[in-house]
Amino acid sequence: MSMQPKSYQRIPARTVLTAWAACPKGTPAMLIRDRLDVLFEDEEFAELYPKDGRPALSPGQLALVSVLQFAENLSDRAAANAVRTRIDWKYALGLELEDPGFDHSVLCEFRARLAQDGAADRLLQVMLHRLTEAGLLKSGGCQRTDATHVLAAVRRLSRLELVGESLRAALEQLAQQAPQWLLALVEPEWDKRYGRKVEIGKVPGGKNGVTALAEVFGRDGQKVLAAAWAPDAPPRLRTLPQVEILRRVWVHHYFWDADGQLRWRDGHALPPASLRFDSPYDTDAHYCVKRDTAWSGYRTHFTETCTADRPEVVVHVATTIAPVQDGALTEKIHDDLGTAGLAPAEHVVDAAYVTPSKIQRARRIHGITLLGPLVPDHSRQAQHGDGFGKDAFTIDWENQQATCPRGHLSREWRPLRVTGHDYIQIKFDKATCLTCPDRSPCTSSATGPRSIALQPTRELHEIQLHNRLDQHTENWQRRYAIRAGIEATLSQNVRTCGLRRTRYRGLPKTHTGHVLTALACNVTRIADWITEPTRPGRAPSHFHALCTATS
């Protein structure tokens, strides 16, 4: 399909008269059209379409329909019907009243285009540009970010069901692509095992029974893989998606023992959750546990403005696999907002997004004040408040020495790396510590000297010290209270747009759905901002009216 840009600046006169006669107060779709004019122009989607071929439907209109669809949580079929029957949608799209619309399958094809090469993010940037031109959005001010878990659109499988269903999916694809080749491999029991969806309840024999059944699946799958990689096998079989997924699942869940036997991996020998997936039908869905919540799927991060004199709009959306921790997105969010010219003056987040190094980087590169609680000092002295914590020691960064509360100098100053993070470890003389009268409140070690771990640089150490003290003040708590609003935004999108469960499979399509959810949230909020709030009249209660009449 090729794109032939069209202009929808002018709304047909009959559509205007009919829409305002039917909806004199306007609807979100009508208010957005009047305030922002044409939200998405066809020219902005030129990169998604070839220059020749059959003319495509207007991508600008399809983008707006997709946003309105998510705003009302409609299916593709219902959204296509709304284009044909809803007067306010025809008004927003600039269509004639008799326009027949399009088939609902077009919306799925359009989202597939948006999922390619980050096109969905450009859709958000277009809306933010329109809002900036309309004076509803500007850089600076305050923004806030939080994340929520997203369930995958596939059945949750146990490990045993995963290997069985992966083998079944590979056999299904091979039966379509190379039936005669596969027929030579099939064993009599395979139809019973893999002829239908693999669902496994309680396995007789407990753990040993599970292991035995898993190794039966393993031998069957290995037979298929060995045959596919045999020299005389058609090379195209190795490139089939489900065959490659089968190979990866077998690498994750099986191993060869010393006797050359294929064995089922124990739980502690599995690859990390960020590498192994939970379904052969969505290899981007990963398992994760956060506090009391366990899920298989994704994690999405929403960033919104929270400046008093302007509407609260979502300015950034990020989607990751579930095991990626929140703090890994802090720098990306700042870089993306800086590139878009929408970097905030203050960014309010929870503790997962904040470290001293992130505070330093945000201030140095983007001029952003990153506001959030740092992880408190977990040492025994700091938690009980009856000993010498880190703040009781005087640090001489120039001479690389520390002085304890008793006035003794440290003996050792060396770099330390723990779980990928750099620190400075400081140790004091063992003989001095063992004879110190303040040893009990200083360290709980029976024989070792006192040691402390600091941030790797003086600036980071001072940032940590200052922020830990500052976050206990009333002024800091008052500034940080605004973060609670992002929880309401996530809740709103969970209830109205189904944010907590993705409609699609794969990370690119899931992210596209999240961007459209954010755009739908913005449309609703801008419409509410434009509409003058009115307080509905409330009739007095009968008792109140009686008391008023007798007074």
C-alpha positions in Angstrom: 0.0 0.0 0.0 1.1 3.6 -0.7 0.2 6.7 1.1 -1.5 9.6 -0.7 -1.8 12.4 1.9 -5.2 14.1 2.3 -6.3 17.1 4.2 -9.1 16.9 6.7 -8.8 20.5 7.9 -12.4 21.3 6.9 -15.2 19.5 8.6 -18.2 19.1 6.3 -20.9 21.6 7.1 -23.7 19.0 7.6 -21.5 17.0 10.0 -20.8 20.2 12.0 -24.5 21.1 12.3 -25.6 17.6 13.1 -22.9 16.9 15.7 -23.5 20.1 17.7 -27.3 19.7 17.5 -27.0 16.2 18.8 -24.3 17.0 21.4 -24.6 20.7 22.3 -22.0 20.4 25.2 -19.6 18.5 22.9 -17.8 15.2 23.6 -14.1 14.5 24.2 -13.7 13.7 20.5 -15.3 17.0 19.4 -13.6 19.1 22.0 -10.2 17.8 21.1 -10.9 18.5 17.4 -11.8 22.1 18.1 -8.9 22.7 20.5 -6.1 21.0 18.6 -7.5 21.0 15.1 -6.2 17.9 13.1 -4.3 15.9 15.7 -2.5 13.6 13.3 -1.5 14.6 9.7 -1.0 12.0 7.0 2.5 13.4 6.2 3.7 12.4 9.6 3.3 8.7 8.7 5.2 8.8 5.4 8.0 6.5 6.6 5.5 3.7 7.3 4.3 3.4 3.7 6.0 2.7 0.4 5.9 5.3 -2.4 4.0 3.1 -4.8 1.1 0.6 -4.7 -2.6 0.7 -3.9 -3.6 3.8 -2.0 -4.0 3.2 1.7 -6.6 4.6 4.1 -5.6 7.9 5.8 -3.0 7.0 8.5 -3.8 10.2 10.3 -7.5 9.2 10.7 -6.5 5.6 11.6 -4.3 7.0 14.4 -7.1 9.1 15.8 -9.5 6.2 15.6 -7.0 4.0 17.5 -6.7 6.7 20.2 -10.4 7.1 20.6 -10.8 3.3 20.6 -8.5 3.0 23.6 -10.1 5.9 25.3 -13.4 4.0 25.3 -11.8 0.5 25.6 -13.4 -0.7 22.4 -12.6 -3.8 20.3 -11.5 -3.3 16.7 -15.0 -4.2 15.4 -16.7 -1.8 17.8 -14.3 1.0 16.9 -15.0 0.5 13.2 -18.7 0.6 13.9 -18.3 3.8 15.8 -16.6 5.4 12.8 -19.7 4.5 10.7 -22.4 5.4 13.3 -21.1 8.0 15.8 -21.6 11.6 14.8 -19.0 12.9 17.2 -16.4 10.6 15.7 -17.2 11.7 12.2 -16.8 15.3 13.5 -13.4 14.6 14.9 -12.3 12.7 11.8 -13.7 15.4 9.4 -16.0 12.8 7.6 -19.3 13.2 5.7 -22.3 11.8 7.5 -22.8 9.1 4.9 -19.1 8.0 4.9 -19.2 4.1 5.2 -15.9 3.9 7.2 -13.7 0.9 6.8 -13.4 -2.8 7.8 -12.2 -3.4 11.4 -9.2 -5.5 10.2 -7.5 -2.3 9.0 -6.9 -1.2 12.6 -4.9 -4.4 13.4 -2.8 -3.8 10.3 -2.2 -0.2 11.3 -1.0 -1.2 14.8 1.4 -3.6 13.2 2.9 -0.7 11.3 3.1 1.3 14.5 5.0 -1.5 16.2 7.9 -1.3 13.7 11.0 0.8 14.5 9.4 2.8 17.3 6.7 4.4 15.2 4.3 4.4 18.2 6.7 6.7 20.1 6.6 9.1 17.3 2.8 9.1 17.6 3.2 10.3 21.2 5.7 12.9 20.1 3.2 14.3 17.5 0.5 14.7 20.2 3.0 16.4 22.6 4.0 18.8 19.8 0.4 19.7 19.2 -0.1 20.3 23.0 3.0 22.5 23.1 1.7 24.6 20.2 -1.6 24.9 21.9 0.0 26.2 25.1 -1.1 23.2 27.1 2.4 21.8 27.7 5.9 23.2 28.2 9.3 22.0 29.4 10.3 22.5 33.0 7.8 22.2 35.8 7.3 19.0 37.7 6.8 15.5 36.4 6.3 12.1 38.1 6.9 8.5 37.1 5.8 5.1 38.3 5.5 1.6 36.9 3.0 -1.2 37.0 3.0 -4.9 36.1 1.3 -6.1 32.9 0.1 -9.6 32.4 0.9 -11.3 29.1 -1.9 -12.3 26.7 -1.0 -16.0 26.9 -1.9 -18.8 29.2 0.4 -19.1 32.2 2.3 -22.4 32.0 4.2 -24.5 34.5 7.7 -25.6 33.4 6.4 -29.0 32.5 3.5 -27.5 30.5 6.0 -25.1 28.8 8.2 -27.9 27.4 5.3 -29.9 26.4 3.5 -27.0 24.7 6.7 -25.9 23.0 7.2 -29.3 21.5 3.5 -29.4 20.4 3.8 -26.0 18.7 7.0 -27.1 16.9 5.2 -30.3 15.7 2.2 -28.3 14.5 4.5 -26.0 12.4 6.5 -28.9 11.0 3.3 -30.7 10.1 2.4 -27.8 7.9 5.8 -27.2 6.4 7.3 -30.7 6.0 4.6 -33.3 6.7 6.4 -36.2 5.0 9.7 -35.5 6.8 7.9 -35.3 10.1 5.9 -38.5 9.6 9.1 -40.6 9.6 9.8 -39.3 13.1 6.4 -39.7 14.8 6.1 -42.4 17.4 2.7 -44.1 18.2 2.3 -42.3 21.6 2.9 -38.7 20.2 -0.6 -38.2 19.1 -1.9 -38.8 22.6 0.8 -36.6 24.1 0.9 -33.7 21.6 -2.3 -34.0 19.6 -4.1 -31.4 21.7 -3.2 -28.5 24.1 -0.9 -29.7 26.8 -2.5 -29.3 30.2 -1.0 -31.0 33.2 -2.5 -31.1 36.6 -1.1 -33.2 39.5 1.5 -35.7 38.3 1.5 -39.1 40.2 4.7 -39.7 42.0 5.4 -36.2 43.2 8.7 -34.6 42.2 10.1 -37.9 40.8 7.0 -38.3 38.6 7.4 -34.7 37.3 11.1 -35.3 36.5 10.3 -38.6 34.7 7.5 -37.0 32.6 9.8 -34.0 31.8 12.5 -36.3 30.6 10.0 -38.1 28.4 9.2 -34.8 26.8 12.9 -34.1 26.6 13.8 -37.2 24.7 10.9 -36.6 22.2 12.0 -33.0 21.6 15.6 -33.9 21.3 14.7 -36.5 18.6 13.0 -33.7 16.6 15.9 -31.3 17.1 18.6 -33.9 16.2 16.7 -34.8 13.0 16.2 -31.1 12.1 20.0 -30.5 12.4 21.0 -33.7 10.6 23.1 -33.1 7.5 20.4 -34.5 5.2 17.5 -32.4 6.7 16.1 -29.5 4.7 17.9 -26.4 6.0 14.7 -24.3 6.1 13.4 -26.4 9.0 16.0 -25.0 11.3 14.8 -21.4 10.6 11.1 -22.1 11.5 10.2 -19.9 14.4 8.7 -22.7 16.6 11.7 -25.0 16.0 14.0 -22.2 17.1 11.9 -21.7 20.2 12.0 -25.4 20.9 15.8 -25.4 20.7 15.9 -22.4 23.2 13.5 -24.0 25.6 15.5 -27.3 25.6 18.7 -25.3 26.3 17.0 -23.5 29.3 15.4 -26.6 30.9 17.6 -29.6 30.0 21.3 -30.5 30.3 23.5 -33.4 29.3 25.0 -35.3 32.3 28.4 -37.0 32.4 26.9 -40.2 31.0 25.5 -38.4 27.9 21.9 -38.6 29.1 19.5 -35.7 28.7 18.4 -34.5 32.2 15.8 -32.1 33.6 17.3 -29.1 35.3 16.5 -28.4 39.0 15.1 -25.0 39.9 18.4 -23.6 41.1 20.2 -24.6 37.9 17.9 -22.6 35.6 19.0 -19.5 33.7 17.8 -16.2 35.1 14.2 -15.1 34.4 15.5 -12.3 32.1 16.7 -15.0 29.7 14.1 -17.7 29.8 10.5 -17.1 28.7 7.2 -18.6 29.9 5.3 -19.4 26.7 6.3 -20.5 23.2 3.7 -18.1 21.8 5.2 -15.0 23.4 8.9 -15.2 24.0 9.0 -11.6 25.4 6.8 -12.6 28.4 9.0 -13.3 31.4 8.3 -14.3 35.0 8.9 -11.8 37.8 8.1 -11.4 41.5 7.8 -8.0 43.2 6.9 -8.1 46.8 3.6 -10.1 47.0 2.9 -9.9 43.3 4.0 -12.7 40.9 3.3 -12.4 37.2 4.4 -13.4 33.7 4.5 -10.6 31.2 5.9 -7.0 31.1 6.4 -3.8 33.1 5.3 -0.4 31.9 6.4 3.0 33.1 4.3 6.2 32.7 5.7 9.7 33.2 3.2 12.6 33.5 3.3 16.3 34.1 1.9 17.7 37.4 2.2 21.5 37.0 -0.6 23.3 38.7 -1.6 25.7 35.9 -1.7 23.1 33.1 -3.5 19.7 32.5 -1.7 16.6 33.6 -0.7 14.7 30.5 1.5 11.6 29.9 4.7 12.6 28.2 6.7 9.4 28.2 5.9 5.7 28.1 8.4 2.8 28.4 7.7 -0.9 28.2 10.2 -3.6 29.3 10.2 -7.3 30.0 9.0 -8.0 33.6 12.4 -8.7 35.3 13.9 -5.3 34.3 14.0 -3.2 37.5 12.5 0.3 37.7 15.9 2.0 38.3 17.2 0.8 34.9 14.7 3.2 33.2 15.6 6.5 35.1 18.4 7.6 32.7 16.4 6.6 29.5 13.4 8.6 30.7 15.6 11.7 31.2 17.4 11.3 27.9 14.2 10.8 26.0 12.5 13.8 27.6 15.6 15.9 27.0 15.7 15.0 23.3 12.0 15.9 23.0 12.6 19.3 24.8 10.3 18.3 27.7 12.8 17.7 30.5 11.3 18.7 33.8 12.8 20.9 36.4 11.9 18.4 39.1 11.2 14.7 38.6 9.4 12.9 41.5 9.8 9.2 41.7 9.8 6.4 44.3 12.9 4.8 45.8 13.3 2.2 43.0 14.4 5.0 40.6 16.8 6.8 42.8 20.5 6.3 43.6 23.1 9.0 44.3 24.7 8.5 40.9 21.3 9.0 39.2 20.7 12.2 41.2 24.1 13.4 40.1 23.6 12.5 36.4 20.2 14.0 36.2 21.4 17.3 37.6 24.7 17.4 35.6 23.3 16.4 32.1 19.7 17.6 32.1 19.5 20.1 35.0 16.8 17.9 36.6 16.3 17.7 40.3 15.5 14.0 40.9 13.3 13.8 44.0 12.8 10.5 45.7 13.7 8.6 48.9 17.1 7.0 49.0 17.4 3.6 50.5 18.2 4.1 54.2 21.3 2.9 55.9 20.7 -0.7 56.9 23.6 -1.0 59.3 22.7 -2.1 62.9 23.9 1.2 64.3 21.7 3.3 62.0 18.6 1.1 62.5 18.7 1.0 66.3 20.1 4.5 66.7 22.3 3.5 69.6 25.7 3.1 67.9 28.1 4.8 65.6 26.7 5.0 62.1 28.6 6.2 59.0 27.8 9.8 59.8 29.8 9.5 63.1 33.0 9.1 61.1 35.0 12.0 59.6 36.1 11.3 56.1 39.3 12.9 54.6 38.9 12.3 50.9 42.2 14.0 49.9 44.3 11.7 52.1 42.0 8.7 51.8 41.5 8.3 55.5 38.7 8.2 58.0 38.7 9.1 61.6 36.5 7.2 64.1 34.6 8.9 67.0 37.5 8.0 69.3 40.0 9.8 67.0 41.7 6.8 65.5 42.7 6.8 61.9 41.7 4.1 59.4 44.3 1.5 58.3 42.9 0.5 54.9 41.1 2.3 52.0 40.4 0.3 48.9 37.8 0.0 46.1 35.0 -2.6 46.6 32.6 -4.0 44.0 29.4 -5.6 45.2 26.6 -6.9 42.8 27.8 -4.6 40.0 28.1 -1.5 42.2 31.3 0.3 43.2 32.1 1.4 46.8 35.0 2.4 48.9 35.7 0.1 51.8 37.4 1.5 54.9 38.9 -0.7 57.6 40.4 0.3 61.0 43.3 -1.3 62.8 42.2 -4.6 64.4 44.4 -4.3 67.5 43.0 -0.8 68.2 39.4 -1.9 67.7 39.7 -4.9 70.0 40.9 -2.7 72.9 38.5 0.2 72.3 36.1 0.9 75.2 33.4 1.9 72.6 33.6 -1.4 70.7 30.2 -2.6 71.6 28.2 0.4 70.1 30.6 0.5 67.1 30.6 -3.1 65.8 29.0 -6.4 66.6 31.9 -8.5 65.3 33.5 -10.7 67.9 37.0 -10.6 66.5 37.1 -8.3 63.4 37.8 -4.5 63.2 35.1 -1.9 62.3 34.7 -1.3 58.5 32.4 1.0 56.6 31.5 1.2 52.9 31.1 4.6 51.2 30.0 5.8 47.8 32.9 5.7 45.3 33.4 9.5 45.1 33.1 12.4 47.5 30.3 14.0 45.6 28.1 10.9 45.6 28.8 10.4 49.3 27.7 13.9 50.1 24.6 13.5 47.9 23.7 10.4 49.8 24.3 12.0 53.2 22.4 15.2 52.4 19.4 13.4 50.8 19.0 10.9 53.7 18.8 13.8 56.1 16.6 16.0 53.9 14.0 13.4 53.3 13.0 13.4 57.0 12.1 17.1 56.9 8.6 18.4 56.6 9.4 20.5 53.5 10.7 17.4 51.7 7.7 15.4 52.6 5.4 18.1 51.3 7.2 18.3 47.9 7.2 14.5 47.6 3.5 14.1 48.4 2.7 15.0 44.8 4.1 11.6 43.6 0.8 9.9 44.8 -0.9 11.3 41.7 0.9 8.9 39.4 -0.7 6.1 41.2 -4.1 7.5 40.3 -3.1 7.8 36.7 -2.1 4.1 36.6 -5.3 3.2 38.3 -7.4 5.2 35.8 -5.7 3.5 32.9 -6.1 0.1 34.5 -9.9 0.6 34.9 -10.7 2.4 31.7 -8.2 0.9 29.2 -7.2 -2.4 30.7 -3.6 -1.4 31.2 -2.9 -4.3 33.6 -3.4 -7.0 30.8 -2.0 -6.6 27.3 -4.1 -7.3 24.3 -1.2 -8.3 22.2 1.7 -10.7 22.0 5.3 -9.5 21.9 7.1 -6.5 23.3 6.7 -4.1 20.3 3.0 -4.6 20.0 2.5 -4.4 23.8 4.4 -1.1 23.9 2.2 0.2 21.0 -0.8 -0.6 23.1 0.7 1.2 26.1 1.4 4.3 23.9 -2.2 4.3 22.6 -3.4 4.0 26.2 -1.3 7.1 27.2 -2.7 9.0 24.2 -6.2 8.1 25.1 -5.6 9.2 28.7 -4.3 12.6 27.4 -7.4 13.0 25.1 -9.7 12.4 28.1 -7.8 14.8 30.3 -7.5 17.6 27.8 -11.2 17.4 27.1 -11.9 17.6 30.9 -9.5 20.6 31.1 -11.3 22.4 28.3 -14.7 21.8 29.7 -15.7 24.3 32.4 -16.4 22.3 35.6 -20.0 22.6 36.9 -21.2 21.6 40.3 -24.4 19.6 39.9 -27.3 20.9 42.0 -28.3 18.6 44.8 -31.8 18.6 46.2 -31.9 19.0 50.0 -32.9 16.0 52.1 -36.5 16.0 53.4 -35.3 16.3 57.0 -33.1 19.3 56.1 -36.0 21.0 54.2 -38.3 20.4 57.2 -35.8 21.9 59.6 -35.2 24.9 57.3 -39.0 25.6 57.0 -39.5 25.6 60.8 -36.5 27.7 61.7 
